[in-house]
Amino acid sequence: SMSAHLMSIRDNVLKDPDDYRLTRRFITTYLPNMVRTVESYAQLAGQGSGDQSDRIATLGQQIREFGTVIEDIDRACIENDLAALEAEVDALGTQLSRRLR
């Protein structure tokens, strides 16, 4: 799920510079940290025993919660595009109604 939303964010940013402005801090700061964190988790997963296994499982649950943030950012990109389209349609509608009078 996180991967699909990250691909969607990537596609939106490539198509629309406004989406990059919206997601710049996430892309330049948080995303690299998230990737390092997930990679560290993947290296440790399955290695611990006893209390360590419980701690690793807790970390895995916390990391899965990152998905909610990524989904929100993806939705914000789509909302940005939707708002821009609504403004464009509204402006064109106004221009056309003036033209037809």
N, C-alpha and C positions, 0 to 999 in steps of 0.2 A: 504494500500500500504506500509506504513512504517513497519507494522508488518510483512508482507511477506518478505521485504528486511532484516529486523532484523533476521528473522528465517534463511534466506539464509546465512547471515553473520555468524550466530551461527554454522550452519552446516559446512560451509567452514572452520571455525576456528577449529572445532572439528576434521576435516579430515586432516588439513594441518597446522602444527606449523608455517610455513612461513606466513600464513594468520594472525595468532595471532600477530606476530611481526609487520605486516603491520597495524593492527587495534588496537594494544595494548592501545595507548593513547585514542582512541575513546571509547573503551570498559571500561577502568578503570576510565576515567575522565568524558568525555562528556556524555556517555550513562546514567550513574546514575543521572547526573544533568538533562538530558532531561526527564527521568522518573519522577523525583520530580516535574519538571516544568509542565509536562502534568497532573500529579495527582492534582497539585494545581489548574490548569486551570479547570479540570473536577469538582473540588469542587465548584469553583466560577461560572462556567457556569450556566446561568439561574437564578442566585441569584440577580444580579444587576438590577438597574432600571435607566432610563434616561441616563445620561452621562456614568454611570458605564457600562451599557449594550453595549454602543459603544466601550468603552475601552476593555471590555471583548471580543467583536467581533474582534477587531484589534489584540488582543493577540492571538486569535484562528487562524487568518490568518498567523501571524508570526510563530506560532508553526507548522502549516501545511508546511511551507517552510523548516522545518527540514528534511522533506522527501527527498528533493533534495540531501542533504548531505548524508543521509543514503543510498540512491540509488547509489551515487558516490562511497561510500565505498564498497558496495556490488559489483559493477562493478570492482573495484580495486582488490578485492579478486579473482574474475573470471579471470581478466587479469593476475594476478600473476600465477594462475594455468595454464592458456593457454600458457604463456611464458615458464613455466617449461616444459610443454608437448612438445612445439616446440623445445626446446633445446634437450630434450631426443630423439625425433624423428630424429633430425639432427645428433646427435651423433651416434645413431644406424644406420642411413643411411650411414654415413661415415665408420663405422666399417664394415658393410655388403659389401660396395663397395670395400673395401680393401680385404676382405675375398674372394670375387668372382674373383679377378684378378689372 
